[in-house]
Structures are given as C-alpha cells and as structure tokens.
Amino acid sequence: MKELVLVVDDEASILTALSQLLNDEGYLTLTTRSGEEALELYAKKRPDVVLLDIWLPDRDGLEILQTLLEIDPHAAVVMMSGHGTVPTAVKAIKMGAHDYLEKPLSDEPTIAAVEAALDERRVRQRGGYTPSVLEMSRERTDVSRRVSPPPLLPQIMRTDIAQRTIRTSSVIYGMGLHSGSRTGMVMQPLPPDHGIHFLTMPKGALIAGHVTSVADTDYATTLVSEGESIRTVEHLLSVLHARGITNLLIKVHGEIPVLDGSALEFCKHIEEIGVVDQDVLRQELVIDRRYEVGNGEEKSLVIEPAESFSISYALHYPAPVGEQFYQYLHRSFDAYMAEIAPARTFGFMRDIKMMNELGLGSGGRLDNFILVGDGNVINTELRFPDEFVRHKILDIIGDLYLLGYPVRGKVTARFTGHRDNIQLQREIFKNS
C-alpha cells in the first residue's frame, strides 16, 4: 500500500509543490492550511507522515505537534519553517518531531526526511531497534546516498565485535565554546558500514568524521566541507570512540555544544537513549608499526603496535598544573566514564587575548572550562588532582577517531595537542 503524507502549510504554493513531489515519489497526499483541520484529518485518516509548518494562521505548529503526539505517540512528524531558529528546531525534536527542514525546501532532503521518518515510525511501533528496518533505508535516504564509509587502509582488520549505533534519534542543546552561540545537535542512527558523519544546519552540507575533513586545529578540531564547518568535534568523538559507536549522523549548527567542558554529559545522554549492536561486525585500525611526530625533545606523539588501546601522557605547565602523568588503558566504557570523561577542557588567562583575536573562546563560561591564572585555578574545584592531563587524553581519544575506525595501539604523548594528533593520523595515511 502507498504511504499517506499529510502536508500542513499556510502557503498554497508549497502545498502544491510538495504534493506534486510526493506523488511523483509514489506517496499519497492530503493537504491543509489549517492546524485545526490537520488534527481532524489525522484523527480520521491516520497518515503515515506529517509535514508540519511551524507558522500557521490559526495555531502554533509546536502546539499541533504536541497534540498529534498525544493522539498518536508513534506519529512521524517533520517540522518545516522559513523563519525558524536553532532553538525552535531543537525544541521541536525534543518534543518528539523526527526532523526539521528549513525553507526553501529542496527535493532530496525533503524526500529523505519523509523516508527516514517512516523508518523511525516502524522502529517505534515494533518497540525498539530493528536492524533490518534501518538497513532497508540504506539506499533510500538522501544521507545514505551521499555518504561514503571511511577509507580502507592495510591496517584495517575485521573483529568479532558488532558495529553500533544509537537506539533512537536524540537532541542535545548548549553553548558553543568558541562561537559563543547557542547551538543544537541532533543525533540520528545510521545503518552499518556508514561511519560517523556531520550534517550542517540549516544548509545541509555533509562532512565526514574523518581526518581528510580537518581544516583547523587551533584550540579545537574543526571539520570543513562545501564551505561549511563544524567546530569542537573532539569531545563527542571521544565518547563515540570509547563507546564503540561506529555509525551515526550528527546534525549541528556550527559547533558541538561544550556542555560542562568535559565528555561526561555526552556519556550520560548516550547511555540514556541507548546503544544497539548491529548485525555487521566492525573493523578496527590495528597499528602495524611505530609512527611518530614532534621534535622528540619538548614534544612528541608516538603510536605503536599493541594488543589493546592505551594512552600515556606526560604534561608540564607552570603552577598550578605542574608536571602530570597519566596512563589510560581502555578496558570498558565504564572505565572511560570514571577516569577520563569527567576531565574538563582548560585555558590560561594569558591566552585569552590571543583567543579573542582569533575569534575563539567566546562561549567560555565559569561553569564550562577550567580557567587557570597565575599560580591558581580561578573558577572551580578540580575533579581530579591531574584533571589537566586526563583531558589531554580525552582529546587524543576523540581526535584519533577521525581515522574512521576504533584504534588498537599504544599511544605515548608528551606536551602535544590537536595539531599533533592530526599530524600523526596523516603520517599513518601517508605511509600506508
């Protein structure tokens, strides 16, 4: 049977255009310019998907969304707006909308959103994640048609561990550390063998979570494609690496939220929504020989063969940081959450002027990073006596996931940062 799509918009031209597009794709359509009539049509016809405008002449679109979900908790709703903002999009998805489309609408993203909403509705109705449902959408969705899996290298080996994604779509909202802007981030499951990908909002530029996308490493790792960029990806990638999530789409407006400056809130959020094993075994990048960057004296970063993934880091700054050393062996996600995830990003008073000149650090607040002054920590109590070096390890775990696969190898670092992490990965690619 053909799926039925209800289109709700106050502009007749949009109703006509969407009806024609959906009919050409094999869908049946109902249209209305009224929020009240939309509720009546839903109650009578139970359409499979609703395309719902935020701005309607008689009712607020978010109110209609809430009522639709009260009528049918499994309702698949895609919101639309030509005047929307990131907070509006985030609020809609938090309320239960599947996706959010910015006008003017484009054909492929619109059809992709409808198809993905249908897939998620089926998952909800079946009571959880069903790999075959997501796999059926692999060639149907716009994102799946556009993405490519991470490049294969000679060091890639198949394991006996399943690939993973999140159980359901979810949203996180917060402040961008460097942009200083409120930013929303939507996470959506991807089928096996897709990898980690970012989609910019609202323009829809697709950026692979891969070292080939890295454009800048000043105080954070920034990915770029099609003239669009995503800043500060390392904390989220660190969690995905540690949790073994191999397939995920992250929709974000400019910068990943900094939250409290650590990775702990990302961990809690992902555990709350759930992680599911997929029916394809994952691959790992198994380090085959010694790779090294740095000058070998003041700073160096080495990765070499090992049976597991571990990082040793030696750090030296003036007081109150001093000399710190920590060795982390990745045994489990619980170990990561206990030892590494709570460690917050930090900055020095002496660097603030330079960061401001670079247009960075505008979102720094007293509650989302450690501010280090002349001989003391200014704004907070440390979570660990060696919190600084633990955060450096957190960053390495995240940056190394830009290789595209979970890593197996021993990392030894001394006084290095994002630029060195990326340079090491480029050395691996160059010599593979």
C-alpha positions in Angstrom: 0.0 0.0 0.0 1.1 3.5 -0.7 2.0 5.6 2.4 -0.1 8.7 3.1 1.6 12.0 3.8 -0.3 14.9 5.4 1.2 18.3 4.4 0.3 21.3 6.6 1.4 24.7 5.5 -0.2 28.2 5.1 1.2 28.8 1.6 -0.8 27.3 -1.2 2.2 27.2 -3.5 4.1 25.0 -1.0 1.2 22.6 -0.6 1.0 22.2 -4.4 4.8 21.8 -4.8 5.1 19.2 -2.0 2.0 17.3 -3.2 3.5 17.0 -6.7 6.9 16.0 -5.4 5.5 13.3 -3.1 3.1 12.0 -5.7 6.0 11.6 -8.1 7.8 9.6 -5.5 4.8 7.2 -5.1 3.1 8.7 -2.0 -0.5 9.7 -1.4 -1.0 13.2 0.0 -3.5 15.2 2.0 -3.1 18.9 2.3 -4.4 21.7 4.5 -3.6 25.3 5.5 -5.2 24.9 8.9 -3.8 23.5 12.1 -7.3 22.6 13.4 -8.1 20.8 10.2 -4.8 19.0 10.3 -5.8 17.5 13.7 -9.2 16.4 12.3 -7.6 14.8 9.2 -5.0 13.0 11.4 -7.7 11.6 13.6 -9.8 10.3 10.6 -7.1 9.2 8.1 -4.1 8.4 10.3 -1.4 9.5 7.8 1.9 7.7 7.9 3.9 11.0 8.0 3.1 14.6 8.6 5.0 17.6 7.1 4.0 20.4 9.5 4.8 24.1 9.2 5.9 26.0 12.4 3.9 29.1 11.5 0.1 28.5 10.8 -2.6 31.1 10.7 -4.8 29.5 13.4 -2.5 27.5 15.6 1.2 27.4 16.6 2.9 24.5 14.8 4.5 23.3 18.1 1.1 23.1 19.7 -0.2 21.0 16.8 2.9 18.7 17.2 2.2 18.2 20.8 -1.5 17.4 20.2 -0.6 15.0 17.3 1.8 13.1 19.7 -1.0 12.9 22.3 -3.3 11.4 19.7 -0.7 9.0 18.4 2.6 8.6 20.3 4.1 7.0 17.2 3.2 9.9 14.9 6.0 10.6 12.4 6.2 14.4 12.1 8.7 16.5 10.2 8.6 20.2 11.0 9.2 23.0 8.4 9.9 26.7 8.7 11.2 29.6 6.7 11.7 31.7 9.8 13.0 29.1 12.3 15.9 29.2 14.6 18.1 26.6 16.2 16.2 26.7 19.5 13.0 26.2 17.6 14.4 23.2 15.8 15.8 21.7 19.0 12.5 22.2 20.9 10.5 20.5 18.1 12.8 17.5 18.2 12.8 17.3 22.0 9.0 17.3 21.8 9.1 14.3 19.5 9.4 15.6 15.9 11.6 13.3 13.7 13.3 16.1 11.8 13.3 19.8 11.0 13.5 21.2 7.5 14.5 24.8 6.7 12.7 26.6 3.8 13.2 27.0 0.9 12.8 23.2 0.7 14.9 21.1 -1.6 13.6 17.9 -3.1 16.1 15.3 -2.0 16.4 16.4 1.7 12.6 16.5 1.9 12.1 13.0 0.5 14.9 11.8 2.7 13.3 13.2 5.8 10.0 11.6 4.9 11.6 8.2 4.3 13.7 8.4 7.5 10.6 9.4 9.5 8.7 6.3 8.1 11.6 4.1 9.1 11.7 5.5 12.6 7.9 5.1 13.0 8.3 1.4 12.1 11.0 1.1 14.7 8.8 2.8 17.4 5.9 0.6 16.5 8.0 -2.5 16.8 9.2 -1.5 20.3 12.8 -0.8 19.6 15.7 -1.1 17.2 15.3 -3.5 14.2 18.5 -3.7 12.1 16.6 -4.8 9.0 14.5 -1.7 9.1 17.5 0.6 9.1 19.2 -1.4 6.5 16.2 -1.1 4.2 16.7 2.6 4.4 20.4 2.5 3.4 19.8 3.3 -0.2 16.6 5.2 0.2 17.7 8.2 2.3 19.5 11.2 0.9 22.2 10.9 3.5 22.8 7.2 2.8 23.1 8.0 -0.9 25.7 10.7 -0.2 27.9 9.2 2.5 30.9 7.0 1.9 32.3 4.7 4.5 35.8 5.6 5.9 38.7 4.8 3.6 40.1 1.3 4.0 43.8 1.1 4.9 46.0 -2.0 5.0 45.9 -1.9 8.8 42.1 -2.4 8.9 41.1 -5.7 10.4 37.6 -7.3 10.9 36.8 -8.1 14.6 34.2 -10.2 16.4 32.6 -7.1 17.9 29.3 -5.8 16.3 29.0 -2.4 14.8 26.9 0.0 16.8 24.6 3.0 16.6 22.2 4.7 18.9 18.7 3.3 19.6 16.7 6.4 18.5 17.2 10.0 17.4 18.0 12.5 20.1 19.0 16.1 20.7 21.4 18.0 22.8 21.3 21.7 23.2 24.0 24.0 24.7 26.7 26.7 24.2 29.5 26.6 21.6 32.8 27.1 23.5 34.4 29.1 20.7 31.5 30.6 18.8 29.7 31.8 22.0 26.4 31.0 20.3 23.6 28.7 21.5 23.8 25.6 19.4 21.7 22.5 18.9 22.9 19.0 17.9 20.7 16.2 16.7 22.0 12.6 16.6 20.4 10.0 14.3 21.1 6.3 13.8 22.9 5.2 10.6 22.9 1.7 9.1 26.0 -0.5 9.2 29.1 0.4 7.2 28.3 4.1 7.1 30.7 5.6 9.7 30.4 8.9 11.6 29.1 11.9 9.6 28.1 15.5 10.4 25.4 17.5 8.6 25.4 21.3 9.0 22.2 23.1 9.9 20.4 24.7 8.1 22.4 24.4 4.8 22.8 20.6 4.8 26.5 20.3 4.0 27.6 16.7 4.7 31.0 16.4 6.4 32.7 13.1 7.0 34.0 12.5 10.5 37.4 11.8 9.1 40.9 13.3 9.2 40.6 14.3 5.5 37.9 16.8 6.6 40.1 18.5 9.2 40.8 22.2 8.4 41.9 23.8 11.6 43.3 22.7 15.0 43.7 26.0 16.9 42.4 25.2 20.4 39.9 22.7 19.0 39.4 20.4 16.0 37.3 21.8 13.1 35.9 19.9 10.2 35.1 21.5 6.8 33.3 20.6 3.6 31.4 22.5 0.9 32.3 25.8 2.6 30.7 24.8 5.9 32.4 23.9 9.1 31.8 22.1 12.4 33.9 23.1 15.3 35.0 21.3 18.5 34.2 17.8 17.5 36.8 16.1 19.7 34.8 15.6 22.9 31.8 14.0 21.2 34.1 11.8 19.1 36.0 10.8 22.2 32.7 9.4 23.6 31.8 7.7 20.4 35.2 6.1 20.2 35.1 4.8 23.7 31.6 3.5 23.4 32.3 1.8 20.1 29.6 3.7 18.1 30.6 3.2 14.5 27.6 4.6 12.6 26.0 7.9 13.4 24.7 11.1 11.8 25.2 14.3 13.8 23.2 17.4 12.6 24.6 20.5 14.2 24.6 24.3 13.8 28.3 25.4 13.6 29.8 23.9 16.8 29.2 20.9 19.0 27.9 22.1 22.4 30.6 22.3 25.1 28.2 21.4 27.9 30.3 21.4 31.1 33.6 21.3 29.2 34.1 17.5 29.7 32.7 14.5 27.9 30.6 13.2 30.8 27.3 14.7 29.8 27.6 13.2 26.3 28.2 9.8 28.0 25.2 10.1 30.2 23.0 11.2 27.3 24.0 8.3 25.0 23.6 5.8 27.8 20.1 7.2 28.5 18.9 6.9 24.9 20.6 3.5 24.4 23.2 1.9 22.1 22.4 -1.0 19.9 24.5 -3.7 18.2 24.0 -4.0 14.5 24.2 -7.3 12.6 27.6 -6.5 10.9 31.0 -6.9 12.6 33.1 -3.8 13.0 36.5 -3.2 11.7 39.4 -1.7 13.7 42.6 0.1 12.7 45.4 -2.1 14.1 48.6 -0.2 14.3 51.3 -2.1 12.4 54.5 -0.2 13.2 55.8 2.8 15.1 54.6 6.2 13.9 55.9 9.4 15.5 55.5 13.2 15.2 57.0 16.1 17.1 60.5 17.3 17.7 61.4 14.4 20.0 62.5 16.7 22.8 60.0 19.1 24.1 57.0 17.4 22.5 56.4 14.0 20.9 53.5 11.8 19.9 54.0 8.1 19.2 51.7 5.3 18.4 52.9 1.7 18.1 51.6 -1.8 17.9 49.8 -3.3 20.9 47.1 -5.8 21.8 44.8 -3.1 23.1 44.2 0.7 23.0 46.1 2.7 25.6 47.4 6.3 26.1 50.2 7.5 28.3 50.6 11.3 28.5 53.2 13.5 30.2 52.3 17.1 30.7 54.3 20.1 32.1 53.0 23.6 32.6 53.8 26.2 35.2 51.9 26.0 38.6 49.2 25.2 39.4 49.3 22.5 36.7 52.9 21.4 37.1 54.1 18.0 35.9 51.4 15.5 35.4 51.4 12.0 34.1 48.6 9.6 33.4 48.3 6.2 31.8 44.9 5.1 30.5 44.2 1.5 29.3 40.8 1.3 27.5 39.1 -1.6 29.2 35.5 -0.6 29.0 33.1 2.3 28.7 32.7 2.3 32.5 36.4 2.8 32.9 36.3 5.7 30.4 33.4 7.3 32.2 35.2 7.0 35.5 38.7 8.0 34.6 38.6 10.2 31.5 35.2 11.6 30.6 34.8 13.9 33.6 38.0 15.8 32.9 37.2 19.3 31.6 38.9 21.5 29.0 41.1 24.2 30.4 42.5 27.5 29.4 45.0 30.1 30.7 44.4 33.7 31.4 47.5 34.6 29.4 45.9 33.1 26.3 42.5 34.8 26.4 43.6 37.9 24.5 45.1 35.8 21.7 42.0 33.6 21.6 39.7 36.6 21.3 41.8 38.0 18.5 41.3 34.6 16.7 37.5 34.8 17.3 37.7 31.8 19.7 36.6 31.2 23.3 33.6 33.4 23.2 31.4 30.8 24.8 33.8 30.2 27.7 31.9 30.5 31.0 32.8 29.9 34.6 31.0 26.6 34.5 32.2 25.1 31.3 36.0 25.1 31.5 38.9 25.4 33.9 40.4 28.8 34.0 44.0 28.9 35.1 45.5 32.1 36.4 48.9 33.0 37.7 49.6 30.1 40.1 46.0 29.1 40.8 42.7 27.7 39.4 40.4 30.7 39.3 36.8 29.4 38.8 36.3 25.9 40.1 37.4 22.9 42.2 39.3 20.2 40.2 37.6 16.9 39.8 41.0 15.1 39.8 44.3 16.4 41.0 45.6 15.5 37.5 42.5 16.7 35.6 44.5 18.6 33.0 46.4 15.5 31.7 43.3 13.4 31.7 41.6 15.9 29.5 44.5 15.8 27.1 43.9 12.0 26.9 40.2 12.6 26.3 41.2 14.8 23.3 43.5 12.2 21.8 40.8 9.5 22.0 38.5 11.9 20.2 40.9 13.1 17.5 42.2 9.6 16.8 38.6 8.5 15.9 39.0 10.7 12.8 40.9 7.7 11.4 37.4 6.4 10.8 37.7 3.2 12.9 38.3 2.2 16.5 42.0 2.2 17.1 44.2 -0.6 18.5 47.6 0.6 19.5 49.7 2.2 22.3 50.0 6.0 22.3 52.7 7.8 24.1 52.4 11.6 24.3 54.4 14.4 25.7 53.1 18.0 25.7 51.2 17.6 22.4 47.8 19.0 21.2 45.2 18.8 18.4 47.7 19.7 15.7 50.0 16.8 16.6 47.0 14.4 16.9 46.0 15.2 13.3 49.6 15.2 12.0 50.1 11.7 13.4 47.0 10.4 11.6 48.2 12.0 8.4 51.5 10.2 8.8 49.6 6.9 9.2 47.8 7.6 5.9 50.9 8.7 4.1 52.8 5.6 5.0 50.0 3.1 4.5 
